Amino acid sequence: MESWLGIDLGTQGVRALLVAGDGTVLGSGTVPLAGRRDGVRHEQDPGQWWDAVCVASRQAVSAGVRICGLAVCGTSGTVLLTDTSGEPVSPALMYDDGRAGEQGASARAAGLRVQDTWALPKARWLVEAYGPGRLTHQPDVITARFVGRAVPTDSSHALKTAYDVERDAWPDILGLPEGALPDVVRPGTRLGEVCVAAAEATGIPAGTPVIAGMTDGCAAQIASGALREGSWNSVLGTTLVLKGATSRPVRDPTGVVYNHRAPDGGWLPGGASSVGAGVLTAAFSGADPAAMDATAAAFEPSGAVAYPLVSPGERFPFLAPDATAVVLGEPSCDADLWAALLQGVAFAERLCLDYLHYLGAPLDGPLTFTGGAARSPYWNQLRADILGRPARVPEQTEPALGMAALAAYGTGAAESPADAAERMVRVRTELEPSRTVRFAGPYARLVDELEARGWLPSPVAAHARARLNLDTAGS
């Protein structure tokens, strides 16, 4: 049986998934990772990544199964310095390490649109702290070990190092030493083959093709199957992330929507909100979500209207660093508050789609729900109702599955990434909206409030109200 191996370098652990062409999972492995957190500091030892990959791969590899290729994804913005052979010479600064504020401000002053936790400011910080070295993104450490030499990075991970994915070139104003920047290839490119030493360490046969991967967010999008024009994947975990597929980049003058380049040359626009399911944990520590969902069904709509930010500041669908959580009205009980939070997240999700429509993004393809919150049948249906459009929930949405699909494309087993994903992705649930009108009033009230506070631009607010009045579903 032919299979492809996807490897996900997550914050908490490494996950390896061996997947057949029809999506059957033939083997899996998981190994935890430890990090060092101290205030804004968040580091990991890159050496432990390879040790964990070796164990997880051996757990996943099955006897009698041919591995036709592998790909690796990592956390976006996690970087370190290596020598010319690919050996680490610094710790890895994780995706949310916040020590590079000064370097971020300097990069923005030079005309680069970056955030402080993005890879470029952290790369500058590393050079100042550890001296010259080769800028390396998290998955490159692993793919270099697999092939036995330093490898190019992929344009998906390079995006937050200010790589210009439209011109396929590094800008001239990055402020890094000569020789620090790696070569860049498009995701899905063949980097080499598993060398003998790596084969002995991982159990993956020598000669197995190694394919350039993508960030974990893009990997999850592939695993959702949302790769056709106009398709969108809504990932609802601690926070909310929307990613779609378009033939052209989605232009956003505010910068809250950014565009990855798809492996086949298309575009994967998206944005990350600070609203999400993390508010439920904060407000109801130790509660049984299923039991709370059952009680929330009596409050449709809730007596309160919420914009439930997990932390201060909003990044998408509007940029408001000073934004704080909003609760309009007074919930009558815990069940009503739970309902308000569930509905509030869905209102934010609808506003994200309204903003994408305002920017001209196509929304006429299928919408997929993934992330930890997609385990809630009640919340899934509620979100479909508030959004006023059908949605689907896949069986398996791990980033590692997305990397297996990308490996299949990169080795020529599929004509496009979408073909590979559609063969591997299995849909568990189809949802149809049925109660959209019930939530129209609270949504309009929230839009008015966000506009009145100066967070939501008036043209965007007007567009959201117009779409609500038309009661469009996926238009």
URFEN-V634298 format. One record per residue. PHI is phi in degrees with one decimal (999 if undefined). PSI is psi in radians with two decimals (* if undefined). Layout:
phi=[PHI;PHI]
psi=[PSI;PSI]
This chain:
phi=[999;-87.1;-150.7;-132.7;-105.9;-109.3;-124.8;-114.9;-91.9;-87.7;-68.2;-92.9;-178.4;-105.9;-123.6;-118.2;-133.6;-100.9;-128.2;-77.2;-62.5;-94.9;94.7;-66.4;-83.4;-96.4;-173.3;-150.4;-150.8;-139.0;-134.6;-71.8;-121.8;-115.9;-132.1;-120.6;-115.6;-156.1;64.9;-82.6;-82.2;-148.3;-123.3;-135.5;-82.4;-62.5;-63.5;-72.5;-60.7;-66.5;-59.3;-69.0;-61.8;-60.8;-68.7;-63.0;-65.7;-63.8;-67.5;-83.8;-68.3;-111.1;-65.2;81.1;-110.0;-84.2;-93.4;-89.5;172.0;-144.3;-143.9;-128.7;-116.6;-144.2;-76.5;-67.4;93.2;-86.3;-139.1;-155.0;-110.0;-129.0;-85.1;-67.3;-91.2;96.4;-82.6;-62.0;-122.9;-149.7;-68.6;-91.6;-87.3;-74.0;-54.9;-109.8;-62.0;-112.4;-83.3;-100.7;-61.3;-63.6;-68.7;-65.6;-62.1;-64.4;-66.2;-66.4;-63.1;-84.0;102.9;-96.0;-90.1;-133.4;-102.1;-60.4;-90.3;-73.4;-68.8;-62.7;-57.4;-69.1;-63.5;-63.2;-62.5;-63.8;-62.8;-67.0;-86.1;-121.2;88.7;-60.6;-173.3;-91.9;-63.0;-135.5;-89.5;-49.2;-66.3;-64.6;-62.3;-77.9;-65.0;-63.8;-66.5;-63.1;-93.1;86.4;-162.7;-64.2;-126.9;-66.5;-89.0;-98.4;-67.5;-67.5;-71.0;-74.7;-55.0;-82.2;-99.6;73.8;-65.2;-86.4;-76.5;-80.3;-91.5;53.1;-157.3;-79.3;-64.0;-87.9;-118.6;-77.3;73.7;-111.4;-62.5;-60.1;86.7;-80.1;-88.2;-80.3;-66.9;-127.6;-126.8;-77.4;-53.8;93.8;-77.8;-75.5;-92.8;155.3;-130.1;-60.7;-82.5;-62.8;-62.8;-68.5;-62.2;-65.7;-79.4;-109.2;82.9;-84.6;-57.3;-60.1;92.7;-66.5;-61.6;-110.5;-110.2;-63.2;-98.2;-142.7;-67.8;-62.6;-65.0;-68.7;-62.2;-65.1;-64.7;-60.1;-65.9;-83.8;82.0;-88.0;-124.7;-83.9;-50.5;86.6;-84.0;-138.7;-118.0;-103.7;-99.9;-112.9;-122.0;-55.0;-126.6;-110.8;-130.6;-114.3;-135.2;-131.1;-129.0;-139.8;-83.9;-131.5;-62.9;-89.9;-83.1;-134.9;-64.2;-83.6;82.7;-77.9;-104.6;-124.0;-125.0;-83.9;-92.9;-73.2;-58.1;-96.2;98.8;-75.4;-131.1;-124.6;-75.4;-173.4;-154.7;-122.3;-93.5;-99.4;-90.3;173.9;-69.2;-60.1;-68.2;-67.8;-63.6;-67.0;-86.4;-135.0;-60.8;84.1;-73.9;-87.9;-58.6;-63.1;-66.2;-66.8;-58.3;-62.8;-76.8;-68.8;-61.2;-81.2;-123.1;-127.8;-84.9;-67.1;-73.1;-124.8;-117.8;-123.3;-118.2;-87.8;-68.2;-73.7;-144.8;-61.2;93.6;-125.3;-117.0;-169.5;-93.5;-141.8;-103.4;-147.3;-59.1;-96.7;-67.2;-128.6;-60.1;-118.6;-135.4;-100.0;93.0;-123.1;-60.7;-79.8;-167.0;-60.9;-62.8;-67.7;-65.2;-58.5;-61.2;-61.8;-70.1;-59.8;-67.2;-63.5;-62.3;-66.9;-61.9;-62.6;-62.7;-63.4;-64.7;-60.2;-67.0;-62.1;-67.5;-61.6;-63.9;-59.1;-78.7;93.4;-72.3;-71.8;-125.4;-88.1;-90.5;-69.1;-108.1;-117.0;-100.0;-136.9;96.0;-59.5;-67.2;-69.1;-77.9;-95.1;-59.5;-64.2;-65.8;-58.1;-66.8;-60.2;-62.8;-60.1;-64.0;-67.1;-72.2;70.9;-151.7;-65.5;-149.5;-137.9;-124.4;-74.9;-69.8;-129.2;-128.4;-68.3;-55.2;-61.2;-65.2;-60.6;-71.1;-63.8;-64.6;-65.6;-63.7;-63.2;-64.9;-65.7;-97.8;85.8;-80.4;-143.6;-72.5;-148.2;-58.8;-63.6;-61.4;-60.9;-65.8;-65.1;-72.6;-93.1;-84.7;-114.5;-83.8;-91.1;-139.0;-110.1;-117.5;-122.2;-71.0;-141.3;-132.5;-60.8;-61.2;-59.2;-106.1;-65.2;-62.0;-60.1;-66.4;-62.3;-63.3;-66.2;-58.7;-59.7;-66.2;-64.1;-68.4;-63.3;-78.3;83.3;-86.9;-96.4;-57.5;-58.7;-61.7;-69.9;-61.5;-63.3;-65.7;-63.2;-66.2;-64.5;-66.1;-67.0;-65.1;-77.1;53.1;-74.1;-125.8;78.1;-86.4]
psi=[2.38;2.55;2.92;2.51;2.18;2.36;2.22;2.06;1.58;3.04;-0.71;-0.27;3.03;2.34;2.25;2.36;2.17;2.08;2.33;2.92;-0.40;0.14;-0.07;2.23;2.05;-0.31;2.68;2.75;2.50;2.31;2.25;2.71;2.63;2.58;3.11;2.02;2.37;1.69;-2.17;-0.08;2.34;1.87;2.75;2.69;1.98;-0.36;-0.56;-0.37;-0.84;-0.70;-0.74;-0.67;-0.71;-0.80;-0.82;-0.67;-0.74;-0.60;-0.60;-0.56;2.28;2.46;2.43;0.10;2.22;2.16;1.98;-0.21;2.88;2.71;2.72;2.35;2.80;3.12;2.32;2.23;0.02;2.11;2.85;3.11;2.46;2.94;-3.05;-0.33;-0.08;0.09;2.32;2.43;0.16;2.84;2.92;2.21;2.06;2.97;-0.52;0.22;2.27;0.44;-0.14;0.61;-0.75;-0.74;-0.60;-0.76;-0.71;-0.70;-0.70;-0.66;-0.48;-0.04;0.16;2.30;1.55;2.74;2.80;-0.55;0.04;2.96;-0.62;-0.91;-0.67;-0.59;-0.73;-0.72;-0.74;-0.74;-0.71;-0.59;-0.58;-0.06;3.12;2.62;3.09;2.13;2.22;2.30;2.75;-0.91;-0.41;-0.51;-0.70;-0.78;-0.57;-0.71;-0.65;-0.79;-0.19;0.30;2.92;2.52;2.80;2.75;2.94;2.69;-0.38;-0.86;-0.50;-0.25;-0.79;0.07;0.30;0.36;2.38;1.76;-0.26;-0.69;-0.16;0.95;2.67;2.38;2.82;0.00;0.55;-0.38;0.52;2.68;2.73;2.36;-0.02;-0.44;2.33;2.83;2.72;2.38;2.86;2.53;2.52;-0.10;2.47;2.13;-0.41;-2.74;2.70;2.17;3.00;-0.75;-0.73;-0.62;-0.74;-0.59;-0.55;-0.33;0.00;2.24;2.44;2.49;-0.10;2.24;2.43;2.13;2.42;2.32;-2.70;3.12;2.83;-0.58;-0.75;-0.62;-0.72;-0.61;-0.74;-0.74;-0.36;-0.26;0.13;1.24;-0.07;2.68;2.21;-0.02;2.59;2.53;2.14;1.94;1.93;1.79;-2.31;-0.71;3.12;2.29;2.29;2.32;2.40;-3.07;2.22;2.81;-0.34;2.69;2.58;2.03;2.23;1.90;-0.39;-0.31;0.10;-0.39;2.21;2.86;2.08;2.70;2.24;2.73;-0.52;0.20;-0.18;-2.84;2.56;1.43;2.74;3.02;2.73;2.15;2.85;0.14;2.54;-3.05;-0.19;-0.41;-0.49;-0.75;-0.71;-0.67;-0.47;1.12;2.22;0.01;2.70;1.91;-0.71;-0.73;-0.71;-0.66;-0.72;-0.65;-0.51;-0.41;-0.32;-0.09;1.28;1.73;2.90;2.77;-0.15;2.69;2.21;2.57;1.60;1.41;2.37;-0.61;2.81;2.55;2.46;2.51;-0.35;2.19;0.11;2.80;1.96;1.55;-0.41;0.10;2.52;2.90;2.52;2.32;1.98;2.16;3.12;2.00;2.48;-0.35;3.12;-0.71;-0.67;-0.69;-0.75;-0.79;-0.73;-0.67;-0.76;-0.83;-0.64;-0.70;-0.73;-0.61;-0.76;-0.68;-0.75;-0.71;-0.61;-0.80;-0.66;-0.70;-0.71;-0.70;-0.69;-0.65;-0.12;0.21;2.42;2.34;0.31;0.02;-3.11;2.61;2.28;2.37;2.19;-3.11;2.97;-0.60;-0.36;-0.07;-0.16;1.86;-0.69;-0.82;-0.66;-0.83;-0.69;-0.77;-0.77;-0.70;-0.84;-0.66;-0.43;0.57;2.69;2.76;2.89;2.70;2.04;2.82;-0.76;2.13;0.37;2.49;-0.57;-0.60;-0.70;-0.64;-0.58;-0.74;-0.70;-0.65;-0.65;-0.75;-0.79;-0.39;0.11;0.20;-0.17;2.60;-0.46;2.80;-0.62;-0.72;-0.82;-0.77;-0.76;-0.51;-0.57;-0.46;2.26;2.20;2.26;-0.73;2.40;2.29;2.43;2.36;2.52;-0.19;0.56;-0.76;-0.54;-0.52;0.10;-0.76;-0.89;-0.63;-0.77;-0.67;-0.72;-0.76;-0.77;-0.75;-0.76;-0.64;-0.74;-0.55;-0.11;0.16;-0.77;2.08;2.49;-0.71;-0.62;-0.72;-0.75;-0.68;-0.71;-0.74;-0.67;-0.72;-0.63;-0.72;-0.61;-0.26;0.81;2.60;1.67;0.32;*]
